[in-house]
Amino acid sequence: MAFRKKLLKKFGSLRQILSREKTMLERLQSIAHLLTGNILSSVIGLIGFALTARALGPAGYGILALCFSYTRAVERIVSFQSWQPLIKYGAHSLAENADDATELRALLKFGLLLDISAALVGWLVAVLLILVVAPWLGISGDGADLAILYCTVLPFQVSGMPTAVLRLYGRFMAIAYGQVATSVLRVVLCAIGVATGAGLFEFTLIWMSAQIIGTL
C-alpha cells in the first residue's frame, strides 16, 4: 500500500513537470511565431517602401510618409491600448469563471466600445487639426486634402479588443502572420501601382486600403 502511494506520488510529480514543460514549450512557440512574423513583416514592408519611393520620387514619397506618420501619431496619442487591461482582467475572468463567459463577454464588449470611441475621436481630432493648423504652416490645399483623405483609416483602427481575444486564447499565429499577409498585400498593390504608372493619389489609396484591410 505504501509502495502504491509512493508510486502515485511520483507519477503526480512527473505529470506536473511535464505540464510545466508543455506550458513553457507553448510559450516559446508563441514567442517564436511573433518574432518570425515581425521580422518577415518588416522585411516585406521595406520592399513596399522601396517600390513606393521608386514610383513617387522623393517629394511624393515624403508627402505620403508624412500622411502615414501623422495618422499613426494621432492613433497612438488617442488610443487607450485597451488590449492590456482586457488581457489582465480577461485572463482572471477565464480562470475564475471557466464555465460562465458572461463576465468575459461584458468585459470584451466594453473594450470594443472603447476602441470604437477612441478610433472615431482620433479621426475627428486628426481632421480638425489639419483644418486648423494647415493654413498656419503653409500647407497647400492639395496636401491638406490628401492628409484628410488618409485620416479615413483611423475609424477602422479598432484592434485592441481583437488583439486581446487572440492573445487570451493563444492565437499568436493569427497575430504574427496576419501582419505578414498585410505586408504582402501592400507589396502586391505597390507593384501593380509601379507597373501601371500610378501617382501620389493612387499610392495613397493603395496604402490606405492595405492598412484598412489589415486591421479588418
N, C-alpha and C positions, 0 to 999 in steps of 0.2 A: 504493500500500500504506500509506504514511504517512497519507494523507488518510483512508483507511478506518479506521485505528486511532484517529485523532483524532475521527472521526465516532462510532465506537462508544463512545469515552470520554465524549463529550458526551451521548450517549443514556443511558449508565450514570449520569452525574451527574444528568440530568433525571429518571431513574427514581427515584433516591434522594430527590430533592427532592419529587417527587410522593408518594412513600411517606411521607415525614415529614409532609407537609401532610395526607395522608389520616388518619394516626395522630392528628395534632393535632385535625382535624375530628371524629373519632370521640370523642376525649376531651371536646371542648367539647359535643358532643351528649349524652354521658353526664352531664356536669355539669348541662346544661340540664334533662334528664329528672329528675335528683334534686332540683334546685331547684323545678321545677314540681310534682313530687309532694309535696314538703314543704310548699309554700305551700298547695296545694289541700287536703292533709290537715289542715293547721292551721285553715284557714277552715271546712271542713266540720265539723271537730271542735268548733269553737266553737258551731255550731248544735246539735250533740248535747248539749254542756254546757248551753246555754240551755234546751233542751226538758226536760232532766232537772231543772234548777233550778226551772223553772216548775211541773213536776209535783209535786216533793217539798217545795218551800219551803226556807227557809234551814237549818232543823235537819236534815231528812232529807238534803238535798244535802250538808251538811257531813259527816255520818256516812259517806256514800258516797265523798266525796272523800278522807276520812281512810283508808278501807279501800284505795282505789286507790293513794294516795300511799305507804301503808305497804308494800304488796306491791312496788311499784316500787322503793322504797328497799332492801328486803331483796334483791330481784333484782340490783340494781346492786352491792351490797356483796359478795354471794356469787359473782356471775358472774365468770368468768375472761376474758371478752372474747376468746374463742378465735379469732374471725374474723381478728384482726390477725396472730398468728403463722401461722395457716393460709394467709392470703393471701401472706405473705412467703415461707414455705418452699414453699408450693404453686406459686407463680409460678416459683421456682427449679427445682422438680422438673419443671414443664412445659417449661421452657427446656432443661434438661439431658437429660430423658428423654421427648421428644415422642412416641416410638413405643411406649413401655412405661409404662403407667399404674399399675404395681404399687406403686411407692413413693407415688404420689399417693393411691391408694386406702387404703393403710395410714395415711397421714397424716390423711385425712379421717375414717377410722374412729376413730382416736384422738381427734380433735376432737369427733366425735359422742358418744362415750362420756364425754368430759369435760363436754360440755354437759348430757347427761342426769344425770350425777352432781351437777353444780352445781345443776340445777333441783330435784332431789329433796332435796338438802341445804338449799337455800333454803326449800323448803316445810316441812321439818322444823323448821328454826330459827324460821321465822315463826310456826308454830303453837305451839311450845313457849314462845316469847317472850310470846305473848298469854296463854297459860295461867298463866304465872308472874307477869307484870307487871300484868295486868288488875286483879286484886283490890287491888293496892297503889295503883293510880291511880284507883280508884273507878269503873272502867268497868263498866257494868251487864252482866248475863249475856246479855241480848239483843244488846247491842253487841258483846260478845266473840264470840258465836256467829256474828254476821254477818261479823265480821272473819276468823274461821276459815274460814267458807264461801268468802269471797273469795280466801283463800290457795290455793284449788283451782286457780287459774290458774297458779300457779308451776311445777308439774310439766310444764306444756305450753310453758314458755318456753325452748324448745330452738331458738334462732335463730342461734347463732354459726356452726356449720358450714354450714347452708344459705346464710347471707349470704356466707360466704367463697366457696362454689361459684358463686353468682350473679355475684359481683364478678370472680372469676377468669376466667369465660367471658363477661364483658361483658354480662350480662343486667340492665343497670341499669334498664330499663323495668319489669321484673318487681318490682324492689325499690321503685321510686318509686310506681308505680301500684297495687301491692299494698296500700300504706298508704292510698291514696285509697279503694280498694274497701272496706277495713276501716272507714274513717270513714263512708262512705256506708251501709254495713250498720248501723253503730251509730245513725246518724240515723234510718234507716227503722224500726229496732226501737224507738227512743225515741219516734218519732211514733206508732207503734202503742200504746206504753205510755201516752202522753198521751191518745190517743183512747179507750182502754179504762179510764182512771182507775186505772192501776196504782200500787201503793205502793212503799215502800222495798225490800221483799224482791224484788218483780218487777223493779225497775230494777237491783238488784244482779245478778240473773240475766242481765238484758239486757247490762250492761257486761261481765260475766264471759264470756258467750257470744261477744260481739263480739271480745273480746281473745283468747280461745282460738282462734276460727275464723281470726282474722287471723294468728296465729302458725302455725297449720297450713297 
